[in-house]
């Protein structure tokens, strides 16, 4: 027992001597070597035994203290992990289409994530910096992972995080409707409720368009492989009131895209047009409605050139003064902006033209490759009527439907006019009354068409009969 006690006492005395010697040597080192030198060497020594790598993502960039896009993408990505792991959370209301509550981990909180069987760790950090004039906070995310997974994390994992973060933000963002005021875009919140479910259109054609849009939105790799800019042109044509604008809104809601409503008459020249199109964002629909109303962009441009050659000097001077106040966008400028080299700046864009008179448009403007898909929106057919009856009257079938079918086949009425006649006058709606209102309107259109045709025939044949 005494021997054990002596051994313990000797070991304690020896350790005390070693500790005292170490402290003495440390004091000598501190006296003769700079602090920075010791700090660097100690860290370098510790890294030999520390197998983990850390990457810092600062909230603010060095460019005028703008918020880092990478930091924002990481924050969005980590929210799904934050809500299930973190014990201290921050909450904020995101102004999107649903006004949802977003949770993120609080400062000095940590969560883990797994990718392809590899576990990594994310930490939210905040430091306070004091200067002579002010005090400011510096926030950042710190990613920690084992050195053996360095290649996987730096390539595949970080790409995955940033891509997922961007997609979540795009899905949840407050979508916008832009219009150009001269050479500048202004916007309002896009809240149009149109959808393909409520669109009065033949179901087969509707499904074809939805499939085409889905294929396009998922086609980044395909377009890159075939060497084409990631964009697609749509030409919507048909009589007024057939739902061309509503179709654009339904496309935007289906894809979750913003809309840029380009007013060509407000654009000064081709250079301004090009700048406006370059400023549009990805995942957007660029629309030019009633493009046939821009006469310089139709096949009539040759006729205007002939007329210009016949004009007198004073008339030319007056026209030049008028031109200085109007748009000088040319067909060539529009084609180059839509389908030229500059059109490849950015991607994931739909370009949609609408027209009531497709025959007026220059073939070069609507050829395949520019307007890839031509969609005719005709007068209301029976299948489109059934969609409207379901929307307005909650009707799937009715004994009056066959009567409506026959009249729709014999007359021309737009979906807008059909919808107006189905509009309920009471709540709940009197379904039969609404259907009879539509039938009455269709019969009147049929009678008017018959009367007009008879008058036309009479006018056409009148002089011939008189001469005989």
Secondary structure, 3 states (H helix, E strand, C coil): CHHHHHHHHHHHHHHHHHHHHHHHHHHHHHHHCCHHHHHHHHHHHHHCCCCEEEEEEECECCCCCCECHHHHHHHHHHHHHHHHHCCCEEEEECCCCCCCEEEEECCCEEEEEEECCEEEEEEEEEEEEECCCCEEEEEEEEEEEEHHHHHHHHHHHHHHHHHHHHHHHHHHCCCEEEEEECCEEEEEECCCCCCCCCCCCCHHHHHHHHHHHHHHHCCHHHHHHHCCCCEEEEEEECCCCCCHHHHHHHHHHHHCCEEEECCHHHCCCHHHHHHHHHCCCCCEEEEECCHHHCHHHECCHHHHHHHHHHCCHHHHHHHHHHHCCCCCCCHHHHHHHHHCHHHHCCCCEEEEEEECCHHHECHHHHCCCCCCEEEECCCCCHHHHHHHHHHHHCCCCCCCHHHHHHHHHHCCCCHHHHHHHHCCCCCCCCHHHHHHHHHHHHHHHHHHHHHHHHHHHHHHHHHHHHHC
